């Protein structure tokens, strides 16, 4: 066996769990990636933000609809449930 195989020095702090916001389950830093993977991860992150914003807008939209039209509030529950599943 070759001594020292796989002992590359890494400048990445893998113990810095910082994503998703407020949960801190995984390590995520876009600046630590090289270029081919960086563009893919950036696109995934942008799609995550778009879905997050649309889920929040869905909750507000359902709250407004339930208040103005006076329909069942189960729509708000479903919107919050979809947000949690996200």
N, C-alpha and C positions, 0 to 999 in steps of 0.2 A: 504494500500500500504506500501511497505517496503521503509523506508527512505534510501537514498544513493544508491539505486539499479542502476547499470550501471554507477557508477561514479568511475571507475577504473582509477588509475593514469597511463597515458601512456607516455613513454619516446620517442615516435615517434613524430617528428615535421611534422605534416600534411600540414603545410603551405610552406614547402620547395619543391616547384615544380622544378624537376630537370631532367625530362625525357619526351620526346626524346630530344637528344642534339639539341641545338639552338632553340627549340620551348618551352620547359619547361611547359608542359601541365599537367603532373601528378607527384606525389611523388613516387620515386623509390629508394629503398636502400635495397640491397640484405642482408645486415648484420642484418636487423631488422626482418627477417623472422625466423620462427622455422623450424625444420628439415624436416618434411614431405612436406611442401609447398615450402621450399627453393630449393629442388632438381627439382621440376616441373618448378618453375620460372626461375631457372638457365638454364634449357633446352630450355625454350621459349626464353630467352635472347640470347642464342647461335644461335638458329634458326633465330632470328631477325638479328643478325650480319652476318650470312651466306647469308641471302637474301639481306641485304644491300650491301655487297661486290659484290654479283653477279649482282645486278642492276647497280652499278657503272661500273663494268667490261663490262656490256652490252652496256652502253653509249659509253665507249671508243672503244669497238669493232666496233660499228656502225659508229663512226667517222672515224676510220681507213678504214673500208670497203668503205665508201662513198668517201674518198679521193683517195684511190688506184684504185678502180674499176670504179670510176666516174659514180655512179648511183644516183638516186634521194635522196635528203637530207631528205626526209620525214621519212626515217628510223631513223634518229637522233631525229626527233620530237617524233616519237612513243616511242623510248627508254626513252627520258626525261619524256614523259607523263606517261609511266609505273612507272618510279621512283617517280613521284609526287603522283600517285595513291597509291603507296606502303605506 
